[in-house]
Amino acid sequence: MLNKATHLPLTPSLMPRSSATATAELQGLDQEFRRYYVHRMLPVARAGIGLGFLLAAIVCILDIYLMPAAFVEKAMPVRILATLVPLGAVLGATFVFREHRWLPYMIAAVAFVVGASILLVGGIAMQTGAPVVSWGLIFTTFNVYLVLGLTLRQSIAVGWPIFLVYLSMSLGFNAPMQKVAYGAMFLGFSNLIGTYASYLLERNAREIFDNRRELTRLAHTDVLTGLFNRRMFDQHLRQVWKQARRDGTTVAVVVVDIDHFKLFNDCYGHQIGDDCIKTVADVLVAAVSRPLDMVARYGGEEYVMVLYDPTARFLESFTRELCEKVVRVGIEHKASETAHSVTVSVGAALTESPGSITPEQLIRQADDALYEAKSQGRNRAILYRTEWGQQTTANLAAVLA
């Protein structure tokens, strides 16, 4: 399979991308980014929540000593139940559930509850004649956009509704118009600045995520063909091997080699040779479609494939068809000693029990089968036979020489 570059959209979206406008791959990539974003911002979010909890506790103490008793009697339950308890709970959740994708939504919900509780306490202050201190709302808004690790969409869904609740409650409690106007101005501009800052923060995180992912992809990709490289093949085979042992299924390795490729290069030049390698790679990629199957460039004009849970009959048919498909492409090869067009030789090995041999032994068996195919005249596929015993690639190569 080709190790294609799929890039995350760098511009944060205000609306969720529907399945009609986003492929399953893009949706999966977006979920991967959200996990990365939570992990990246979690230390800062945890510090912000902890600081908010400490600040709320200090405010409670100051209320007891500085505010009228009537205010304390009504406001203290709100402070405790709608501020301290939610903040303490979500702070604990950042340690216990730090890998869960819904953690940001829990943080956002708590932020909205805290913001609403601050407004409610402000209403209580107006009813009891106590001084109204609204700086906590600005602090909460600042945290929502810059500290809590929320995406642009999540932070807007918290910050602006708090602003609207402020306006509604201020007008509902018949607050002085001067306070309402100045409060709305400061809170509104805080939201505007916070929205822009949150946009830049998420966009920057998207760029870093996408760049890192692209560097990882390039490290696993053969530049010429776009296939996975040998390093990635080795990793994938080990993973599939473990899966097959758990499931009790088979694994096959298929090695494909372009026949007389050196003669092809000498006859047509290296540029045409590279085109030939890419064309054969396309043929092999088109032959596999299952999620655990894989095609990689093994080096030079050689490719390797992993097939998960094939039968011996399927493997024989599959490898034979590979040879036929390459011939049907009709790449001219005047210098070939086998045919007038480019052909491939294929060796395959199948293990019934992944626990009985190692992945390296299975690769060696597929190599043995490949050399056997070449010794029989090339342009054919050979499945490794257990009766060959301990026959090695070196022995077969010596026979061919």
Summary of the structure (lengths in Angstrom):
residues: 401
radius of gyration: 32.6
end to end distance: 33.4
largest distance: 101.8
contacts: 1268
relative contact order: 0.08
helix: 66%
strand: 9%
